């Protein structure tokens, strides 16, 4: 008997009575109940988060920033309630704490009292971060705590973005203010540049003027030194003059005191004497002329007379003088004549040698004569003239004293002036150096102010001056500069669609496992008849495979029309699931055929190993190394990967790979089942008395 007929006979026995038919229906619906109920239970849990009760505590007291009221807590509370992320319950802190503890609330979110103050502190000197306080209780539900982390991370980002918008808006406003201030500073720098240029020219003129002043101060100091030296000499000379005039005045006053009575009483006699002197002088002048004329003759006569007396004396007085008394007289006469001759010769010599002196003497005598005449005329008035002369001498002395005092003061002043002129010259020299430094500094200032003005004008061009619209746009971007541009190549519309590739093969494995609880893995009639082991294997596999295909049809119909599962490749999904259920049936058949009652436990163990190593929930890389090692060697791994591509789309390479792997597992499992059938055709004591029977 062929395998299909044997399979049909195996299924036909389920038509005998209600209970077998009910069992057959249960086998058909079990994967539906298993897979559909699982997927339905959490088809879209994130779409129903608004049913989760969460406590919201808004303890924020608000704050003021830049004269404006900040109510960040109220703003976030309003946004959270409008978002309907959770089922928010506004309560106080105590009720929130008790509710999370006893399970009335899955978690609580608290906005602290200083939340607004901290959020707005970015504009102050001590910026602080605002903290959103979340309290969870994993004893209530662990998954809700994990979901809340994602949700509140978005809430925190939104709150931070809002605070950043406020802060950045202030920055952009300050940029505008800075732009205007810099423009004013640039204009001021232009004015500074113009002033510096003028100051530069003035400093150059000042430096040039101080250079001239330095030369002049040097000349002045040199001149004052000379004046000081001259003044010292003048002071010395004036002192001597003053001393001399004082002595003269004293003497004149003394003499005048003595002369005044004489002149007053003897004025006539003085006049007569002066006339006598004048007459005598006139006579002398007259005789002096005669003397000049008579001197040569007198000298010659005296020489002749002397020679004659000498001759007479020689003739008469050859003997000693005491021999003749006349000779003594003659000798005296001779000596007297010799003396007269000597005098005459002297007069002659005087006249001859001092003719010019005699002329000068005549001039002096003329002057004396003139003065004597004048004195004779003035003699009656000498007393009055003496008083006037004394007054003049006293006035001269007073003037000399004043000159001496002035010369001393001048010497002292010029000494001070000499010191001052030296200080002035040194100061002017320093001023000259300072003026030159000032000129150089102002040159640099002019250049620097020009650079400053240019830099400020460049800065004005570079500092942004945003309008309100542009400021809002830039604030929006900078408050949230990096946004997640999530692009899902093949997006699953909901949680259930994403997990369908995991739960569908799970339900098909369970369906095959339950089917072989009611259907024998090896047809007993074929075994008893000694049929071919391949026929026996196919006869035991085909009924469950056929039921599996029906299970796939029922499950996919409910998932598609009842839950809304939309597979990208619907026909391919159904076909691949048919191959999957046939493969699972072959593997479960072999485990039951080879190990008997223990095989059912191995089927369950194989299911557990596949569920934990297939990577149906978390990536398998996150699992321990044991499951990573099993991952590539179990069929459900390839089923899950292929179904993801068939349901959500993508490259179909894993589908073809998975199909090849399933065919290999199916062929291998059928071959092992045929080998087990051969062993079953031989009866042993273990088959007659099994150690374990289920």
Protein Blocks (a to p, Z undefined) as FASTA:
>chain_A
ZZklmmmmmmmmmmgojklmmmmmmmmmmmmmmmmmmmmmmmmlmlmmmmpccddddfbg
bjaeehiacdfklmmmmmmmmnomaacddddfklmmmmmmnopagbdcdddfklmmmmmm
mmmmbdcdddddddddfklomklmmmmmmmmmmmmmmmmmmmmmmmmmmmmmmmmmmmmm
mmmmmmmmmmmmmmmmmmmmmmmmmmmmmmmmmmmmmmmmmmmmmmmmmmmmmmmmmmmm
mmmmmmmmmmmmmmmmmmmmmmmmmmmmmmmmmmmmmmmmmmmmmmmmmmmmmmmmmmmm
mmmmmmmmmmmmmmmmmbcfklpmklmmmmmmmmmmmmmmmmmmmmmmmmmmmmmmmmmm
mmmmmmmmmmmmmmmmmmmmmmmmmmmmmmmmmmmmmmmmmmmmmmmmmmmmmmmmmmmm
mmmmmmmmmmmmmmmmmmmmmmmmmmmmmmmmmmmmmmmmmmccddfklmmmmmmmmmmm
bccddddfbacfbfklmmmmmmmmmmmmmmmmmmmmmpcfbdfklmmnopafklmmmmmm
mmmmmmmmmmmmmmmmmmmmmnopacfblmlmmmmmmmmmmmmmmmmmmmmmmnommlmm
mmmmmmmmmmmmnopmbcfklpcfklmmmmmmcfklmmmmmmmmmmnopafklmmmmmmm
mmmmmmmmmmmmmmmmmmmmpccfklmmcfbdZZ
